[in-house]
Amino acid sequence: MSEPFYGTAWLPRPVLHIAAVAMLLTFGPLAEAREPMDARPVAPLTGSDFHAYDPGLAEIGRLLFYDPVLSGNRNISCGTCHHHELASGDGLALGVGEGGEGIGPKRTTGQGEARIEKRVPRNAPALFNLGAREIHVLFHDGRLSVDPIFGNGFNSPAEEYLPSGLKGILSAQALFPLTSETEMAGNPEENKIAGAAYDRIDYVWPLITQRVRAIPDYLQRFKEADPEIKTAGDLTITHIANALGDFINAEWRVTDTPFDRFLGGDTEALEAGAKAGMALFYGKAGCGECHSGRLMSDQGFHALALPHFGPGRTRRFDPYVRDVGRMAETDRLEDAYRFRTPMLRNVALTGPWGHNGAYATLEGIVRHHLDPAGGFENWRPEMVRLPADERFTAVDFISFEDSRERRRLAARIDIEPVELDDAEVARLVEFLEALTGTAGGRLGRPESVPSGLPVD
């Protein structure tokens, strides 16, 4: 697909229209940072940058989001790993899914027969600004994207079996954790939902729909939100997915950061250190090349040699415990170890950082970006936070210690190193902290849910 033309051939897609750039650089707040910056400012986000949502559906979605009834063993909800108190994440490097106990850094791997079988292979991503119109790909490896290839509007792991009528990519993504053994479905011998996932992915969703249909409060709420739903049989997984998608879209919008206010004309919104960090971000440090545009992400995939640990997200025919990232979706060797560029609003709140939470500090992940090869070589297992479990201690770092896998990872780095002194790194971190805005959501966590099950 060709890049849109912005009036000057050298301007890349993520930057503002040339007229707006000129006005901001000449008269606006960016004029103060004009000399050190590489003239690649981004526009402030506004409500018009997001898809519309139905408030009634969003309220239903809020309840479903925190209701364990959607999980195979009725013991975990979406909100367990994307909690309001944890900036829409879980505060863990690798998630503890179905079978775990508690929330956040205090979450354990469970006990007895119900305890988890393995860690979730990747870090639970934050949900901020996922309802933006520009977003066309989701998940760390991009396995869900807007695409007409299967006739339902998306290229996804469900292929042609993804239900039709989904409002957008947020609705589609809400369906997949429900089918994951480690996240929400559980083990096949424990419940019908997990067993169905082994037969075919779309066999899961009718079983979940039956559960929701059987709860009078949910059925009544859906009838009020959608006049076409007259009986329980009219309610489908599509309605459930659209409610979850509308909730995520409505709940976690961040447009009020100091950075956005600064871009909107408030020259005092950023402190001097943050302004210096912004100059580095779009200039010498080169961060803006990938963290570009209004969403601060090119929605592309890049290899950074983040150290691998944990169970890996291996392909069925892969003999190694590893995570090859984007290559698992495209089957292209050049995509090996590439992962999606995350958006950065509220980044200071959403650690640990990296697709596998390899860094427990924001400064740590910044320094890794500045020198991926050095960061990979110097990283040590004690730098990551993993809930203790004696069953996993011996295997958590097998791939990290595999010399062949280390060579493969180190050989696939897409960004050039940049040398910054400690003061410059501190300014860069200060700018990232200035990307912090609304974090707690708008509707908030419900105290109870219609199923009557406990709310995490």
N, C-alpha and C positions, 0 to 999 in steps of 0.2 A: 504494500500500500504506500503510495507516495505521500510525502509530508505536505501539510497545508502550506500555502504561500502567504507570508506575512508582509510582503511589500519589499523586503530586502533579502537577497538570496542567502546571505550567510546566517540569518537568524534561525536558530533551531526551533522546533515546535513548542517546547515548554515555556519559552519566554513570552512576555506580554506583546500585544500589538505594538508596532513600532511607534505609533503616535503616543501611546500611553507611556512607553519606556522613555521617550524623549521628554515628555512633560514631567515625569517623576524625577529623572536625572537632573533636569534643569531647574525645576521649581519645587519639587516635593521633597519628602524626607530622605530619599536616597541620594540627594545631592551631597549631603554631608559625607557619605561614604564613597563618593564617585571615584576618587583617585585610586584607592586600593582595590576596588571591586572590578570584576570582569564584566560589568554591565549586563548581568543576567538576573534581574529582579523578578520576583513572582508576584502575582496579584493577590490581594486579600480574598479569602473565601467569604461568600455570602450565602444566604438561604437559597438563592437562585441557582447555585451550583449543585443542588441536591435534587434527587427525584422526589416527587410528591408522595405523600403517604396518607392513609386513611386513619384518623385518630381512633376510631372504634376498633379497627383491626389491630392497631398498635397496642391498645390496652389488653386485648386478648393475647397478643404476642408476649406482652410482659409477663402475664400469668403462666403461659406455656413455657417461656424461657426459664422460669424458676421451678417448673413442675417436674419432679422425677418420674411422673407417669410416662414420659416420652422415652425413658430408658428401659432396657430389657429387664433388669431386676428391680426397677422402680427405686433405685438408690442413688441416682445422680441426675443432675439437670444441666442444661446449657450454662446456667449461672454459676455452677460449681467451679468451672474453669474460666469463666468470664464474669467475674463478680464485680458488683458496684463498688465494694470496699477496696478492690484491688485494681482500679483503673481499667476495668473490662478485661483483665487477665487473671492469672493465678499466682503470680509472684514466684513461680518455680522455673527452673531451667527446662526440664522435661516434665510434662504433666503427669499427674497421678489420676487416672481415669476411674472407670467402673471398678468398684471394690475398695477404693480408698476411703479414708475417713477425715473429716475436717475440711477447712479451706485454707488457701494461701500457704505461706511457708511452714505453717504448723500441720499441714495435711500429711497424713501417714499413708503407708501402702496397705493399710488394713490388717486384719487378723483372721485367723482360722481359715476355713475353706473359702470364705468370701474375698480374701485378699487378692490383690492384683496379680496377674500372671507375668506382666512385664510393664515397663514404663511406656508412656506415650512417646513415640519416636521423636517428636518435635515440640518446640516451644509453642504454647498457646498464644496466638497473636492477639493484639489489642483490636478492638472493634471500632475505633474512632474514625468517623468520616467515610465509612464503607458505603454509605448511601449516595455518594457523590456521582454525578452523571458521567464523569470521565472514566470511572472504573470499569474495566472490561475483562479483568483477569483476577482470580483469587487463589488463595492457598500458597504456601511457600514455594511449591514447584509449579504453580500455574495450572494445575490439573482441571480447573474449572474456568472456562472462558466463554465469552459471548461469541457464538459461532453457529451458523445455520446447518452445519454438517450433518446433524442427526435429525433435522426436521422439527426440533423442539426449542430451538434458539440457543442451544449451548453445546459445547464440547465438554463432556464430563465423564467421570468413571462409570456413570450409568448409561452412557451412550444413548441408544434409541429408547431405553427403558425409563428415562427421566420423564416424569409426568408433564403434560402440557398445561398451559394456562398460568405458568409462573410469572409473577409481575416483573421480575428482574433477577439479576445475578445474586442478590442478597437472599432472595427466597430460595434459589437453587442451592446455595451453599449450606443453608440451614438443614438440608436433608441428609447430608453425608455423615456428620458425627453420629447420627442415630443408627447408622449401619456399621459403625466401627466397633470391633470387639474390645479394643483397649479403651475407647472413649466412653461409649454409652450402651452398646448392645450387650456386652458380656460374653460369656462362653456358650457355645452351642448346647452343651449338656445342661445348662442352667435355665434356659427359657426359650420359648418358641421364636422370639424375635431374633436372637442370635443364631439360632438354627436356620431360620429363613435366609439370613444374610449369606450363609454358605451355599444355599441353593441358587439364589439369584438376587441381586441387590434390591430390585424393586419389590420383592416379596415381603420385605420388612415393612414398608409403608402402609399397606392395608391393615396390618396387625396393630400398628400404632394408632391408625385412624379409628379402629374399632374401640380402642380404649377411650379415646377422647369423645367419641359419639355417646358412650355409655355414661358420661358425666353430665347430668342435666344442666348444670350451670354453664358449662362450655357450649352445649348445644343451643341454649337460649341466647347466649351472647353472640354466637355466630349468626343465628337467625335475625337478631336485631341489626347486626352489621351488614348482612347481605340478604336482601329480600328473596333471592333465588333459593336460599336454603330454607326449605319448608319442613323437611323431615330429617331424621338422623341419616337416612340413606343418601341424602343430598350432600352431606359433608364429606369432603375428600382430603387427601393429604395435601393437595394443592392449596386448599383454604388454610390449612395449618401452616404450611410453609410461607404463604403470603403474610400471614399474621406475624410470624417470627421475623420475616424480612422487614415488614413495616415498623416493628418495634425497634430493631437494631438501627434502621435508618433514622427514625425519629429520636431515639434516645441518646446516641453518642455522636452529636455534631459538635465540632470544635471550631468556632470561627472568631473567638474572642481573645486570642493570645496577644501578648504585647507586640509580637511581630506583625500580626494582622492589623492591629491598631496603628502601628508605625507606618505600614504600607498604605493605610487609609488616610494618612495625613497628620497623625499625632506624633510630632517629632520628639516628644518627651517620653514616649511609650517604652523605648529601649534605653537602658543604662549605657554608659560609655563602653563598658567592657563587652556588652552584648553587641553593640554596634561594631566594635572591632572584630568580634567573632563572626558577625555577619559578613564583613569584608573578607575575612579568611575563607569562610564557607563558600562564597561565590567567586573567590579569587584564588589565592595561593594554594589553599588546601584542596581545591577542585571538587568539593563535596556536591556542589550544585550540578555537576555534569550528570549525575545519576539521580540525586534527590532534587529533581527539577519540577517546574510547573507549579500550579496553585496547590497541588496535593503533596508537593515535595517528594515525588516518586515518578520515575519514568515508566513505571509498570513493566520494567524490563527485568532481566535476569543476569546476575553477575557472580563470578567465582572469586571468593575472598580467602580461601584456604582457612576457613574456620575449622578448628580441630574436631574430629568426630568422636562421639562416645554414645553410649546407650545402645538400645536394641537395633537401631537403624531402621530405615524404611526401605527394606530390600525388595527387589523385584522377585517374582516367583522362581526365576531361573538363575538368580544371582547367588553365587557360592560364598560371597563375602557378607559379613555383617557390616553394612555401610549405608550411606545415603548419597546417591548420585544426583539428587536434586532434579533440576529441569530435564535431564537426560531420561529419567524414568517416564516422562510424559512424551517426549519427542523422539526418543531413540536415536538422537543425533549425538555423536561423540563430542562435538564441540560444545554441547550443553552440559557436559559432565561437571558436577559440583557447583552449578549455577543455581542461585536462589533469588526469589523476587525482591526487588528493592522496596523496603517498607516505607510507609508514610511517616512523617516525623512529628506531627503535632501531638503533644503530651508524651513525647519520647522519654523525657526525664522521669516519668511516672511508671513506665511500662517494662522495667527490667525484670529478670535478667535479659540481656540483649544478644541478638543473633538468632538464626533460625533454630538453633538448639540451646539457646540460653547460655552460651559458653562463657560469657562475661557477666560478672555480678555487679560491675560498676559502669557507669556511662563513660567515664574517662578510659576505662579499659577497652571498650569497643571502639572508641574514637581512635585510640593509639593503634589498634589492630588495623583499622582502615588506612591509617597513614603509612603503615609498614606491614602488609599482610604476611610476607615471608618471615620477617622477624617476629611478629606476633605469634605465628604458628610454631616457630621453633622454640619460643620462650614460654609458651603456654604450658601450664601444669594442671593435673587433675584437681588439686586442692583449690583451684580458682573457681570451680563451679559448685553450685548449691544443688545437691540431689538428696531427697528424703532417704534416710538410711534404711537399708534392707539387706540383711546378710546374704540373701539369695542372689542379689545382683552385684555385690561388691566384687566378686571375682571376674565378672564378665562385662561390667560397665565400660571398661577401657581397653577391651581386646583390640578393636580396630585402631584405636589411638596408638597402640604399641606395635601394630603391624607395620613393619618397615616398608613393605611394598605399597600399602595403602597410603602411608605418609608421603611417599615419593609421588604418588599419583595426585594427591591433594596439593602438594607444594608446587607441582608443575602446572596447575590450572589456576592462574591468578590473572584477573582481567584489569586490575587497576595498577597504575605505577605508584611507587612509594613517594611520599612527600615528607620533607624534613621540616619539622616545626620545633621550636624550643618549648620549654615547659610553660612559659608565660603565654605563648600563642595557643597551646593546647588548652590552657585554662580559659582563655577568651572564647575558644570554639565551644567548649562545654557551656560557658555562660550563655552563648547564643542559643544553644539547644535547650537550655533551661527556660529561655524566653519564649519558647514555642509551647509553653504550658498554658492551657485555658481551662474551660469547663471539663471536669473529670468525672463527677458523680452521676451524670445522666440527668434526665428531666423528670421522668416518672418515678424512677427509683425502684428499689427492690421491694416486692410485695411481702407483707407479713404472713400471708397464707395464700394457698392456691386451691382451686376447686376440687382437686383430687383428695384433699385432706392430708396429703403426704408432707413430711417435714420440708421446710425451706432452708437451704444452706445460707 
